[in-house]
Amino acid sequence: MKREQIISAFAKLGEVFRALGSAKEYPGTSIGITASEYEDLQKVINKQFQFNGWFTKENVQQALLGLGTWLTEEKLSQWLEHYSYNSQPKKVGIIMAGNIPLVGFHDVLCVVASGNVAVCKMSSDDKTLLPAFVQVLFHFLPELNERIVLSAGKIGELDAVIATGSNNSALYFEQYFGKYPHIFRKNRTSIAVLDGSETPEELAALGNDVFSYFGLGCRNVSHLLVPKDYDFAPFFQAIFTHGDIINHHKYCNNYDYNKAVYLMNQLPLLDNNFVLLRESSDLHSPLAMIHYHFYASEAEVQDYIAQHTDELQVIAGKKYIPFGQAQCPSLNDYADNVDTMQWLNQL
């Protein structure tokens, strides 16, 4: 199987992703699947909320659209021209997270596009989307059936492992998979650096960085660095359009719980009735809460970033990644800043 065939198959899948992510009706036979198959995929998307209360139809569609932007022949070819293709496939285990829909898809793409075999241990929180779309890939390129293996249980002997989880689960990864060449990913989050001159449009875009996927992703902004005497009123006004998030029961439960805890302990909070802001230098904040702290100089910002380098995924701001782009990674934006493809090439 040649890499060009793999690129073509994933590019065709990209067309399917973009159509489904845009909530389009069946676009016709040019998409490579029948109307019945397309309808079945729509049903899979609509059922996700039954399996995982965080996986709303809108969130699944957003994930598909994001992945679909990568999956074109041009982008895939440009990305892969910098990496070699393994002529002797290795079995690479992928231990997947389940915080946002198809969060492990990039790892599958990397393993297969590097010429290896992806042995996927799916998360119990996301165990039906990947199988459905892998079947579409097999339809476009049947030989991929030997390169993508899905499992809900044990995954047997491997040559290498990519595992994504929390700081606690990393201890188990080390225990069970430490003997293999590995990439173990731990807790990360994202921050935004504001200088007080942001436009309403920029602050609204920052709202997308905060609230997309309910704030569950490592690329979601959960901490703000703001100048002294910063006025939060424009920020609250700009994010008002996200207020419906409080109608989601799981998010609302987190909001209510955190608000009650802090009020009972008489700790100060800023509250706009759908998100809580707490002054704290702690990087990680609870769900439905944003931490913020004040800085007096650019040096303080850089010191804070340096202290938390190993825990940061994205830094949003005028001097960093533009507001609104935190959840829009490119193909070579690797998790934990580890070049997965380069690592796979060295196996």
Secondary structure, DSSP 4 states (H G I P E B T S, - for coil): --HHHHHHHHHHHHHHHHHHHTTPPP--GGGSS-HHHHHHHHHHHHHHHHH-TT--HHHHHHHHHHHHHH-SHHHHHHHHTTS---SS--EEEEE---SSTTTTHHHHHHHHHTT-EEEEE--TTS-SHHHHHHHHHHHH-GGGGGTEEEESS-----SEEEEE--HHHHHHHHHHHTTS-EEEE---EEEEE--S---HHHHHHHHHHHHGGGG-STTSEEEEEEETT---HHHHHHTGGGGGGGGSHHHHHHHHHHHHHHHHTT---EE-SS-EEEE---S---TTEEEEEEESSHHHHHHHHHHTGGGEEEEEETTSBPTT-TT---TT--GGG--HHHHHHT-
